[in-house]
Amino acid sequence: MTDRKKLKDRARDELFSHINRCGVLQAAADDQEHWLDETMEYLTERYPDLNDADIRELYTVGLRFCRPAIPHGRDEDDEEGVAEAAVAEVEATEEPSEESSEVAPQTVAAGAEDPATPA
C-alpha cells in the first residue's frame, strides 16, 4: 500500500470517527453539510499532503456515510414492527417441517472422539 493511500485511509477513518462521535448522523441535512464543510477545512490543515481531489472525495464519502441508502438506526415508531417481524422469523425457523424431520449426517474428523461415548 502506498503512503498516499495510507494517508487517505487514515483521513477517511478519522472523518468517520468524528462523524460518529459528534452525532452528525442525527443532524438535519443542512447541519450535516455545514459540519462537513468545517471538518474538511480541519482535515485539509491536518493532512496537507492530500490534494483538492482527495478532500472532495472525503467530503463525498462523508456525506454518503451520513445519508446512506438504508438509514442508520430505526425510528421509535418502527421498533414494535421490527420486533414483531423478528419474533415471527424466529418462530418460522423453529417450526419443523415434514421435509426437515430427517437427521442430517454428521461429519467427524479423524481422531475425534464421540462425546456421548465414555472414554
Secondary structure as the mmCIF struct_conf table of DSSP 4:
data_model
#
loop_
_struct_conf.conf_type_id
_struct_conf.id
_struct_conf.beg_label_comp_id
_struct_conf.beg_label_asym_id
_struct_conf.beg_label_seq_id
_struct_conf.end_label_comp_id
_struct_conf.end_label_asym_id
_struct_conf.end_label_seq_id
HELX_RH_AL_P HELX_RH_AL_P1 ASP A 3 CYS A 22
TURN_TY1_P TURN_TY1_P1 GLY A 23 GLY A 23
HELX_RH_3T_P HELX_RH_3T_P1 VAL A 24 GLN A 26
BEND BEND1 ALA A 27 ALA A 27
HELX_RH_AL_P HELX_RH_AL_P2 ALA A 29 ARG A 46
TURN_TY1_P TURN_TY1_P2 PRO A 48 ASP A 49
BEND BEND2 LEU A 50 LEU A 50
HELX_RH_AL_P HELX_RH_AL_P3 ASP A 52 CYS A 66
BEND BEND3 ARG A 67 ARG A 67
BEND BEND4 ALA A 69 ILE A 70
BEND BEND5 HIS A 72 GLY A 73
HELX_RH_AL_P HELX_RH_AL_P4 GLU A 76 GLU A 94
BEND BEND6 GLU A 95 GLU A 95
HELX_LH_PP_P HELX_LH_PP_P1 PRO A 96 SER A 97
BEND BEND7 GLU A 98 GLU A 98
HELX_RH_3T_P HELX_RH_3T_P2 GLU A 99 SER A 101
BEND BEND8 GLU A 102 GLU A 102
HELX_LH_PP_P HELX_LH_PP_P2 VAL A 103 PRO A 105
TURN_TY1_P TURN_TY1_P3 ALA A 110 GLY A 111
HELX_LH_PP_P HELX_LH_PP_P3 ALA A 112 ASP A 114
TURN_TY1_P TURN_TY1_P4 PRO A 115 ALA A 116
BEND BEND9 THR A 117 THR A 117
#
